[in-house]
Amino acid sequence: MEPDEKEKIKQSFLKVKEDIEILKTQLNEVKSLIKTLEKNLISEKQLDQKPLTTKEVPQEISSTGNQGVYTNIHSFIHAHMHSFNKHSTDIQQTNTQINTHLNKNKTIDWSKSNLTDIDSYFLILTKGEFLCFLTIYQLEEDLKRGVSYLELSRHLSLSEGCIRTYVSQMLKKGSPLQKIRLNNKLTLLSLDKNFRFLNLKSRLVNIFSRSDPNQTTLS
């Protein structure tokens, strides 16, 4: 991966984080406004149930005032919803850009990749994804064949759904993994042959151990 491309991905992630923080702030404002409106409605209901005296504001004026408040609230929410939609669109566009950069790596020729690029790739995996990949690496060596979702699930003590999510995300990020279908029923996971030929298991375990000091061995 070129330095410029890495920087673009980094800036894209920062943009997403910034937009999410803006959305959180605006959402909290709307929630606070809705709570205030609910309190006003409760107060109004209590006033409606209370006998009107000559010292109180006439009902016509009160209704007009409330209508003005509701109109302002509606305008406020409408304006913020427009902002929500804008930021949501920005996030979607940014995610598309990130996926475009990541998808370029799907056709990586691992046999021609340098170690720095390979290290950089595995550093973008989450700990769960990284551990799942290393487990596939080890089990495939032990079993002399591909590894099923059920076998991974049992070995890692995770649900098959969780394993499928990890594998799906790794494939989207361009992992050197292959899915093999047997009789259209069983799916086995296997490492890309060119990648396995590089014999990088010890190197990958070291990278993973540095990212997770509590992990000492790959069992």
C-alpha positions in Angstrom: 0.0 0.0 0.0 1.4 3.4 -1.0 2.0 6.1 1.6 -0.4 8.4 0.0 -3.1 5.8 0.0 -2.5 5.0 3.7 -2.9 8.7 4.4 -6.2 8.9 2.5 -7.6 6.0 4.5 -6.4 7.6 7.8 -8.0 10.9 6.9 -11.2 9.1 5.8 -11.5 7.3 9.2 -10.9 10.6 11.0 -13.6 12.2 8.9 -16.1 9.5 9.9 -15.2 9.9 13.6 -15.7 13.6 13.4 -19.1 13.3 11.7 -20.2 10.7 14.3 -19.3 13.1 17.2 -21.3 15.8 15.5 -24.3 13.5 15.1 -24.1 12.5 18.8 -24.1 16.2 19.9 -27.1 17.0 17.7 -29.0 13.9 18.8 -28.5 14.8 22.4 -29.9 18.3 21.7 -33.0 16.9 20.1 -33.5 14.4 22.9 -33.3 17.2 25.4 -35.8 19.2 23.4 -38.2 16.3 23.2 -38.0 15.8 27.0 -38.9 19.5 27.5 -41.8 19.2 25.1 -43.1 16.2 27.0 -42.9 18.1 30.3 -44.8 21.0 28.7 -47.5 18.7 27.4 -47.9 17.1 30.8 -48.1 20.6 32.4 -50.7 21.6 29.8 -52.8 18.6 30.5 -52.8 19.3 34.2 -53.8 22.9 33.5 -56.7 21.7 31.2 -58.0 19.7 34.2 -57.8 22.6 36.5 -60.8 25.1 36.7 -60.1 28.4 35.0 -60.0 31.5 37.2 -60.2 35.1 36.2 -56.5 35.6 37.1 -55.3 33.0 34.6 -54.4 33.6 31.0 -57.4 33.1 28.6 -57.4 29.8 26.7 -57.2 31.5 23.3 -53.9 33.2 24.2 -52.5 30.1 25.8 -53.2 28.0 22.8 -51.6 30.5 20.5 -48.5 30.6 22.7 -48.3 26.8 22.7 -48.7 26.7 19.0 -45.8 29.1 18.6 -43.6 26.9 20.8 -44.6 23.8 18.9 -43.8 25.6 15.6 -40.4 26.6 16.9 -39.7 23.0 18.0 -40.8 21.6 14.7 -38.6 24.0 12.9 -35.6 23.2 15.2 -36.1 19.4 14.7 -36.6 19.8 10.9 -33.4 21.8 10.7 -31.4 19.2 12.7 -32.9 16.3 10.7 -31.6 18.0 7.6 -28.2 18.2 9.3 -28.5 14.5 10.3 -29.2 13.5 6.7 -26.3 15.6 5.5 -23.8 14.0 7.9 -25.2 10.6 7.3 -24.7 11.0 3.6 -21.1 12.3 4.3 -20.4 9.2 6.4 -21.8 6.9 3.7 -19.7 8.6 1.0 -16.6 8.4 3.3 -17.2 4.7 4.0 -17.5 4.1 0.2 -14.1 5.8 -0.3 -12.6 3.6 2.5 -14.1 0.5 1.0 -12.7 1.5 -2.4 -9.2 1.8 -1.1 -9.5 -1.5 0.8 -11.0 -3.3 -2.1 -7.9 -2.5 -4.2 -6.1 -5.0 -2.0 -8.4 -7.9 -2.9 -6.2 -8.9 -5.8 -2.9 -8.7 -3.9 -0.2 -11.0 -5.2 1.1 -11.9 -1.8 4.2 -13.6 -3.3 5.3 -10.2 -4.5 4.4 -8.2 -1.4 7.1 -6.8 0.8 7.1 -7.5 4.6 6.3 -3.9 5.5 3.1 -3.9 3.4 2.1 -7.3 4.9 2.6 -6.0 8.4 0.6 -2.9 7.6 -2.3 -5.0 6.4 -2.5 -7.2 9.5 -2.3 -4.1 11.8 -5.7 -2.9 10.4 -7.4 -6.1 11.6 -9.2 -6.1 14.8 -7.8 -8.4 17.6 -10.8 -10.8 17.0 -10.2 -10.9 13.2 -6.4 -11.3 13.7 -6.9 -14.2 16.2 -9.4 -15.9 13.9 -6.9 -15.7 11.0 -4.1 -17.1 13.1 -6.3 -19.9 14.2 -7.2 -20.8 10.7 -3.5 -20.8 9.9 -2.7 -23.2 12.7 -5.7 -25.5 12.3 -5.1 -25.9 8.6 -1.5 -27.0 9.3 -2.7 -29.4 12.0 -5.6 -30.9 10.0 -3.9 -30.9 6.6 -7.1 -29.4 5.1 -9.3 -26.4 5.2 -11.1 -25.4 8.4 -14.9 -25.2 8.9 -16.8 -22.5 10.7 -17.9 -25.1 13.3 -14.3 -26.1 14.0 -13.3 -22.5 14.4 -16.3 -21.8 16.6 -15.4 -24.7 19.0 -11.7 -23.9 19.1 -12.2 -20.2 19.9 -15.4 -20.8 22.1 -17.3 -18.3 19.9 -20.6 -18.6 18.0 -20.5 -19.5 14.4 -22.2 -16.2 13.7 -19.3 -14.3 15.3 -16.8 -16.4 13.3 -18.7 -15.7 10.0 -18.6 -12.0 10.8 -14.9 -12.0 11.4 -14.3 -13.9 8.1 -16.6 -11.6 6.2 -14.8 -8.5 7.4 -11.4 -10.0 6.7 -12.3 -10.9 3.2 -13.6 -7.3 2.7 -10.2 -6.0 3.8 -8.4 -8.3 1.4 -7.2 -11.1 3.7 -5.3 -13.9 2.1 -8.2 -16.3 2.8 -10.1 -18.6 0.5 -13.6 -20.1 0.9 -13.9 -23.6 -0.5 -17.4 -25.1 -1.0 -17.8 -28.9 -0.7 -20.9 -30.4 -2.3 -22.6 -27.0 -2.0 -23.1 -27.8 1.7 -19.9 -27.4 3.7 -17.6 -24.3 3.5 -14.0 -24.7 4.4 -11.6 -21.8 5.0 -8.0 -22.0 3.7 -5.0 -19.6 3.4 -4.0 -18.3 0.0 -1.3 -20.7 -1.3 1.1 -17.9 -2.3 0.7 -16.4 1.2 1.3 -19.6 3.0 4.4 -20.2 0.9 5.9 -17.0 2.6 6.0 -18.9 5.9 5.1 -15.9 8.0 3.3 -17.6 10.9 5.9 -16.7 13.6 6.1 -13.2 12.3 2.3 -12.8 12.5 2.2 -14.3 16.0 4.8 -11.7 17.1 2.7 -8.9 15.6 -0.4 -10.1 17.3 1.4 -10.6 20.7 2.7 -7.0 20.5 -0.9 -5.8 19.9 -2.2 -8.0 22.8 0.4 -8.4 25.6 -1.9 -10.8 27.4 -1.6 -13.3 24.5 1.5 -15.5 24.9 0.8 -18.5 22.8 -1.4 -19.6 19.9 -3.2 -22.7 21.1 
